[in-house]
Amino acid sequence: MSAFVAATFLLGLCLANAVNFTTVYEWEWDTFDFVWPSGADSSIGQIKDEYKPGNVYAAHMAVFGERLFLSLDANPGIPATLVWLPTSDTSTPPPKLAPFQSWHLHKKDNCDTIQVARGMDTDSDGRLWVLDEGNRNCPGKIWIFNLVNNDTTERIHQFPDSVVSHSYDKRYLRDIVLDKTLDDYLAYIADSQIEHFIVYNQKMDKSWSVKTPGRRWFSLALSPNREARQLLYLGRYDSNELYSLSVSELKNEGGSAAVKFIGKWTEDPYRMLIDRSNVLFAAFLNQNYLFKWNISEPFTEQRFHEVGKLDDAVNWPFTFALDTNGILWMMERYVTVGRIRALRHNLLKAAVGADLPLRG
C-alpha cells in the first residue's frame, strides 16, 4: 500500500469514527463565575472574596431536562462542588454556575450539607443521584434529589462504616451508575480505596459491598438493560485494563463477584459511559483524545475526538454524560498555544446512538 493510499485510508477511518460536536459555551481559564446571592450575608461575602475562578474543574456531569449538573473538584477557593447550568441558554458571556440546590447546601464542615460531590447520574423518573465524598469529619453519602418536584431532597443515605469506611483516609468514592429494575433502582458505586463494589438499593434504602479480591475500581459504564445478560464495564485504578462483570453478581450481598478481562486500552481510563447503541466512550488520564468501542464487537480502540495541548494542570481533560434524548454532552479542558498560553473550557454536545431505545 502506497503512503498516499495509506494516508487516505486512515483519514477516511478517522472521519468515519468522528462525532460531530457543536459548541454550547466557551470559557477562558479565569472567566467562570457563580450566581452570588444578594444581601449583606458576611459569610457569603467572605466566600466570594476567596473565590478562585482559575481553580474551577468539572470532574463529573449529569443532564436532565434543560439543566446540566457538574461536580467540581474541591480545589482551594471553590465555594460549592455541585452546580448547574442551563442547556438552552446561548448567551455571551456564558451563564454563571448556580449552586445546587442553593448556597445553604454547601456549608463547609457541616455534615448535613454536601461536602465534596463526586460521581452523579440521573434516572428516568427525574431524580439526580449524587455521591458525596464527605471529609475528615463527615462520612460518605448518596443524595437523591427530585428534579421534577422543586428539587426537593428525596433521600440522604449515609453509608455504614462496614460498607464505606468512615475514616477519610480509607475511602475514595469515585463513580456511580444507575440500574433500573422492574420496581426499583440499584446504584453501583466505585470506591477506589478498596477491593470491592458498593451497591445501594433504593427501595430498601440499604447498601452493601461485593468483593473483587485483588482489584480496585475507578470508572464504571453500564450496558443497556435490554440485553439478557446486562454487564457492568470496569476501569481499574491506575491501570489500562478493562473488565466486565454480570450485574446479577452484584446482588450477592457480602459475597464476591467474578470479573472478566476484556482487553487493554492504550492508556488508563478515568471516565466511561455506554450509549443506547452499545457504544462505550472512554477518556484517559493525561491524554488529549477520546476513544470509543462498540461492545457488541471484538474489543478495539477507535479514536474519535481530540483537543489542544495539555499541561501539568490538565490531568483529566474530559467529562461527559448522556441526556434522555441520546445527546452526548461533554466538557473539555485544554491549553491553547500561541503568543500566550491559555487554559480553556468548552461545553459541547452531539447526537449519538439515536437508533435504539434508551436504557430503562
C-alpha positions in Angstrom: 0.0 0.0 0.0 1.4 3.4 -1.0 1.9 6.1 1.5 -0.8 8.2 -0.2 -3.3 5.3 -0.2 -2.5 4.6 3.5 -3.0 8.2 4.5 -6.3 8.4 2.6 -7.5 5.2 4.3 -6.6 6.5 7.8 -8.2 9.8 7.1 -11.4 8.1 5.9 -11.3 5.9 9.1 -11.0 8.9 11.3 -13.8 10.7 9.5 -16.0 7.5 9.8 -15.3 7.4 13.5 -15.9 11.2 14.1 -18.6 12.5 16.4 -19.9 15.9 15.2 -19.9 18.1 18.2 -21.3 21.6 18.4 -20.1 24.2 20.9 -22.6 25.4 23.5 -20.4 27.5 25.8 -16.8 28.6 26.0 -14.8 29.9 28.9 -11.3 31.3 29.3 -9.5 29.8 32.3 -10.5 32.5 34.8 -13.9 33.6 33.5 -16.1 31.1 35.4 -18.4 32.9 37.9 -21.0 31.9 40.4 -24.6 33.2 40.9 -23.8 35.0 44.1 -26.8 35.8 46.5 -27.8 39.3 47.1 -27.9 40.9 50.5 -25.3 41.6 53.2 -24.5 38.0 54.4 -21.0 38.4 55.6 -20.2 34.7 55.2 -21.1 34.8 51.5 -19.1 37.9 51.1 -16.0 36.2 52.5 -16.6 33.2 50.2 -16.8 35.5 47.3 -13.6 37.3 48.2 -11.8 33.9 48.5 -13.2 32.5 45.2 -10.5 31.5 42.7 -12.1 31.1 39.2 -8.9 29.6 37.8 -9.4 26.6 40.1 -12.8 25.5 38.6 -12.5 22.0 37.3 -15.6 19.9 36.3 -15.0 16.3 37.3 -18.4 14.7 36.7 -21.5 15.5 34.8 -25.2 14.7 34.6 -28.0 16.1 32.4 -31.8 16.2 32.9 -34.3 18.4 31.0 -32.8 21.8 30.4 -30.2 21.6 33.1 -26.7 20.3 33.2 -25.2 19.4 36.6 -21.5 19.4 37.3 -19.4 18.2 40.3 -16.4 20.4 40.8 -13.1 19.3 42.4 -12.8 20.8 45.9 -9.8 22.9 45.0 -8.8 26.0 47.1 -11.2 28.8 46.6 -14.1 26.7 45.2 -17.2 27.6 47.2 -19.6 24.8 46.1 -18.9 21.4 44.5 -22.3 20.7 43.0 -23.5 23.3 40.4 -25.8 23.5 37.4 -26.0 25.4 34.1 -28.9 25.8 31.7 -28.6 23.7 28.5 -30.7 26.1 26.3 -29.0 29.4 27.1 -26.9 30.7 24.2 -25.9 33.9 25.9 -22.5 35.6 25.6 -20.7 35.5 28.0 -21.8 32.0 29.1 -24.1 31.6 32.1 -22.8 31.6 35.7 -22.5 28.5 37.8 -25.5 28.1 40.1 -25.0 26.1 43.4 -27.5 23.2 43.7 -29.9 23.2 45.4 -28.8 26.5 46.9 -25.9 28.0 48.9 -27.4 26.5 52.0 -26.4 23.0 50.9 -22.7 23.9 50.7 -21.7 24.8 54.2 -18.2 23.6 54.9 -17.7 21.1 57.7 -21.4 20.7 58.2 -22.3 17.1 57.8 -25.9 17.9 57.0 -24.8 19.5 53.7 -22.7 18.3 50.7 -19.0 18.4 51.4 -17.4 17.1 48.1 -19.7 16.0 45.2 -18.2 13.2 43.1 -19.9 10.9 40.6 -23.5 11.6 39.7 -26.3 10.2 37.5 -30.0 10.9 36.7 -32.8 8.4 36.4 -35.7 8.3 34.1 -38.1 9.4 36.9 -36.4 12.8 37.1 -34.1 12.3 40.1 -30.5 13.3 40.5 -28.2 11.0 42.4 -25.0 12.5 43.8 -22.1 10.8 45.6 -20.8 12.9 48.5 -17.2 12.0 49.5 -17.6 13.8 52.8 -14.5 15.0 54.5 -12.4 14.1 57.6 -15.3 14.8 59.9 -18.3 13.8 57.7 -18.9 10.3 56.3 -19.7 9.5 52.6 -23.3 9.6 51.5 -25.7 9.4 48.5 -28.0 12.3 48.0 -31.2 11.8 45.9 -32.9 14.9 44.6 -36.3 15.0 42.9 -35.8 17.4 39.9 -39.5 17.3 38.9 -40.7 18.2 42.4 -39.0 21.5 43.0 -35.5 19.9 43.5 -36.6 18.5 46.9 -34.2 16.2 48.8 -35.9 12.9 48.5 -33.4 10.8 50.4 -29.9 11.0 52.0 -28.3 7.6 52.6 -25.2 7.6 54.8 -23.1 4.6 54.2 -22.5 2.5 57.2 -18.9 2.1 58.3 -19.0 -1.6 57.3 -19.7 -0.6 53.7 -17.8 2.7 53.2 -15.2 3.5 55.8 -15.9 6.5 58.0 -12.1 7.0 58.1 -11.4 9.6 55.4 -8.0 8.1 54.5 -9.6 4.7 53.8 -12.2 5.7 51.2 -12.2 7.4 47.8 -15.7 7.4 46.3 -15.4 7.9 42.6 -18.2 6.9 40.3 -21.8 5.8 40.2 -24.2 4.3 37.6 -27.9 3.6 38.0 -29.7 0.4 37.0 -33.5 0.5 36.7 -35.2 -2.8 37.6 -38.9 -3.6 37.3 -39.8 -1.7 40.5 -36.6 -0.3 41.9 -33.3 1.4 41.2 -29.9 0.0 42.1 -26.8 2.1 42.2 -23.4 0.6 41.6 -20.5 2.6 43.1 -16.8 2.5 42.8 -14.6 3.2 45.9 -11.0 3.1 44.6 -9.5 2.6 48.0 -11.0 -0.9 48.5 -11.2 -4.2 46.6 -15.0 -4.3 46.3 -18.1 -2.7 44.8 -20.7 -0.8 46.7 -24.4 -1.5 45.8 -27.3 0.6 47.0 -30.9 -0.5 46.8 -33.3 2.5 46.7 -36.5 0.6 47.7 -34.8 -1.0 50.8 -32.7 2.1 51.5 -29.8 -0.3 52.1 -26.2 -0.5 50.9 -23.8 -3.4 50.8 -20.5 -4.5 49.4 -19.4 -7.2 46.9 -15.8 -8.2 47.0 -13.5 -8.3 43.9 -10.2 -9.5 45.5 -7.0 -8.1 44.1 -8.7 -5.3 42.1 -9.8 -1.8 42.9 -12.1 0.2 40.5 -12.1 3.7 39.3 -14.5 4.2 36.3 -17.8 2.4 35.5 -20.1 2.0 32.5 -23.4 0.1 32.4 -24.7 -1.7 29.3 -28.3 -1.2 28.2 -30.7 -3.4 30.2 -32.5 -4.7 27.1 -29.8 -7.4 27.0 -30.5 -10.8 28.6 -27.2 -10.5 30.5 -26.5 -7.0 31.5 -22.9 -6.1 32.1 -21.0 -3.5 34.1 -17.8 -2.4 32.5 -14.9 -1.6 34.8 -11.8 0.5 34.6 -9.1 -0.3 37.2 -7.4 2.1 39.4 -4.1 3.2 37.9 -4.3 0.6 35.1 -5.2 0.4 31.4 -7.1 -2.9 31.8 -10.8 -3.2 31.0 -13.0 -5.7 32.7 -16.7 -6.6 32.9 -19.0 -8.5 35.3 -22.6 -9.5 35.3 -24.8 -7.2 37.3 -26.6 -10.2 38.7 -23.5 -10.9 40.8 -23.7 -7.5 42.5 -26.8 -8.7 44.3 -24.7 -11.2 46.2 -24.6 -9.2 49.4 -21.4 -9.7 51.3 -20.1 -12.2 48.7 -17.7 -12.0 45.8 -18.1 -11.2 42.1 -16.2 -12.8 39.2 -14.8 -10.3 36.8 -13.9 -11.0 33.1 -10.8 -9.4 31.4 -11.8 -7.7 28.2 -8.6 -6.1 26.9 -6.1 -3.3 27.4 -6.6 0.3 26.4 -3.7 2.3 25.2 -3.9 4.4 28.4 -5.6 4.4 31.8 -9.3 5.3 31.6 -10.8 7.6 34.2 -14.3 8.2 32.7 -16.5 5.8 30.7 -20.2 5.6 29.6 -22.2 3.5 27.1 -24.9 5.0 24.9 -28.1 3.3 23.7 -26.5 1.9 20.6 -23.9 -0.1 22.6 -21.0 2.3 22.1 -18.6 2.8 25.0 -16.9 6.2 25.2 -13.7 6.5 27.3 -11.4 9.3 28.4 -7.9 8.7 29.5 -5.5 10.1 32.2 -3.2 12.8 30.8 -4.4 12.2 27.2 -6.0 14.8 24.9 -8.2 12.4 23.0 -11.2 10.1 23.4 -11.7 6.5 22.3 -14.9 4.6 21.6 -15.7 0.9 21.2 -18.9 -0.9 20.2 -19.3 -3.5 23.0 -21.2 -5.8 20.6 -18.0 -6.2 18.6 -14.5 -7.5 19.4 -12.5 -5.1 21.6 -10.8 -2.4 19.6 -10.0 1.3 20.1 -11.3 3.9 17.8 -10.1 7.5 18.4 -12.8 10.0 17.6 -12.1 13.3 19.3 -9.0 15.3 20.2 -8.4 18.7 21.8 -5.4 21.0 22.1 -2.3 20.5 24.2 -2.4 19.6 27.9 -0.1 20.7 30.6 0.5 19.7 34.3 -2.7 21.4 35.3 -4.9 19.3 33.0 -4.7 15.6 34.0 -8.4 14.8 33.3 -9.4 16.9 30.3 -12.9 15.5 29.7 -16.1 14.7 31.4 -19.3 13.7 29.7 -22.9 12.5 30.2 -25.9 11.4 28.1 -29.3 13.0 28.3 -32.7 11.3 27.8 -32.7 12.2 24.1 -29.4 10.4 23.3 -27.4 13.7 23.3 -23.8 13.4 24.5 -22.7 16.4 26.5 -19.0 17.0 27.1 -16.9 19.5 29.0 -13.3 19.7 27.7 -10.3 21.4 29.2 -7.1 22.1 27.4 -4.4 24.7 26.7 -4.2 26.9 23.7 -0.6 27.6 22.4 0.3 30.9 20.8 1.8 34.1 21.9 0.1 33.5 25.3 -0.7 30.1 26.7 -4.3 30.0 27.9 -6.4 27.3 29.7 -9.8 26.9 28.0 -13.0 25.1 28.8 -15.6 24.2 26.2 -19.1 22.7 26.6 -20.0 20.6 23.6 -22.9 18.4 22.5 -23.5 15.8 19.8 -26.3 13.3 18.9 -25.1 9.7 19.4 -26.9 6.4 19.4 -30.2 7.6 18.2 -31.4 4.4 16.5 -32.1 2.3 19.6 -34.4 2.7 22.7 -33.0 4.2 25.8 -31.8 2.1 28.8 -34.5 1.8 31.4 
